[in-house]
Amino acid sequence: MGSARLKKKMKKKLRKEMSQVSTNEIMAGLDVGSKDIVRLKVTTRKGARIESVPLKKLKKLASKTRLYWKFEDGWLTLIGVS
């Protein structure tokens, strides 16, 4: 019983320490250029699909340590920050 209580207490502590921050707030403080952004066009015809994928650029961004996604106006944007 002691370990279950300890786990619950640790989870509660973690929740207090974590704070939610929106992608827009994060991006406001960063200097991001076009080389750090990939935009994918999402269309809906018999379900959603992505029109085109710039594969070379996507592979480069995949190596970044922090990745953020944003969806607006039919565009799915991946932002990579090292």
C-alpha positions as CSV (number, residue, x, y, z in Angstrom):
1,M,0.0,0.0,0.0
2,G,2.9,2.4,0.7
3,S,4.2,2.3,-2.8
4,A,0.8,3.1,-4.3
5,R,0.5,6.1,-2.0
6,L,4.0,7.2,-3.0
7,K,3.3,6.9,-6.7
8,K,0.1,9.0,-6.3
9,K,2.0,11.7,-4.4
10,M,4.8,11.8,-7.0
11,K,2.2,12.2,-9.8
12,K,0.5,15.0,-8.0
13,K,3.9,16.8,-7.5
14,L,4.7,16.4,-11.3
15,R,1.4,17.9,-12.2
16,K,2.1,20.9,-10.1
17,E,5.6,21.4,-11.6
18,M,4.4,21.1,-15.2
19,S,2.9,24.1,-16.8
20,Q,1.1,24.3,-20.2
21,V,2.5,26.6,-22.7
22,S,1.0,27.2,-26.2
23,T,3.0,26.8,-29.3
24,N,2.4,30.4,-30.2
25,E,4.0,31.5,-26.9
26,I,7.0,29.3,-27.5
27,M,7.4,30.5,-31.1
28,A,7.2,34.2,-30.0
29,G,10.5,33.8,-28.1
30,L,12.4,32.0,-30.9
31,D,14.2,33.1,-34.0
32,V,12.8,30.7,-36.6
33,G,13.7,30.8,-40.3
34,S,12.1,29.2,-43.3
35,K,14.7,26.4,-43.1
36,D,13.2,25.3,-39.7
37,I,9.6,25.1,-41.0
38,V,7.7,22.6,-43.2
39,R,4.1,23.3,-44.2
40,L,1.9,20.5,-45.4
41,K,-1.4,21.1,-47.1
42,V,-4.2,19.0,-45.6
43,T,-7.3,18.4,-47.8
44,T,-10.5,16.6,-46.9
45,R,-12.0,14.5,-49.7
46,K,-13.1,11.1,-48.5
47,G,-11.2,11.7,-45.3
48,A,-8.2,13.9,-44.6
49,R,-5.0,13.6,-46.6
50,I,-1.7,15.5,-47.0
51,E,-1.2,16.8,-50.5
52,S,2.6,17.0,-50.7
53,V,5.5,16.2,-48.4
54,P,8.9,17.9,-48.9
55,L,10.8,14.8,-47.9
56,K,14.3,16.2,-47.8
57,K,13.3,19.1,-45.6
58,L,11.2,16.9,-43.4
59,K,14.1,14.5,-42.8
60,K,16.3,17.5,-41.8
61,L,13.7,18.7,-39.3
62,A,13.3,15.2,-37.9
63,S,16.8,15.5,-36.5
64,K,15.9,18.7,-34.5
65,T,15.6,18.2,-30.7
66,R,12.3,20.1,-30.2
67,L,9.4,19.9,-32.7
68,Y,6.2,21.8,-32.6
69,W,3.0,21.2,-34.7
70,K,0.5,23.9,-35.5
71,F,-2.7,23.5,-37.7
72,E,-4.4,26.6,-39.2
73,D,-6.3,27.3,-42.4
74,G,-5.8,23.8,-43.8
75,W,-2.0,23.9,-43.3
76,L,-0.2,21.6,-40.9
77,T,3.0,23.3,-39.9
78,L,6.0,21.6,-38.3
79,I,8.5,23.8,-36.6
80,G,11.9,22.4,-35.6
81,V,14.2,24.0,-33.1
82,S,17.6,22.7,-32.2
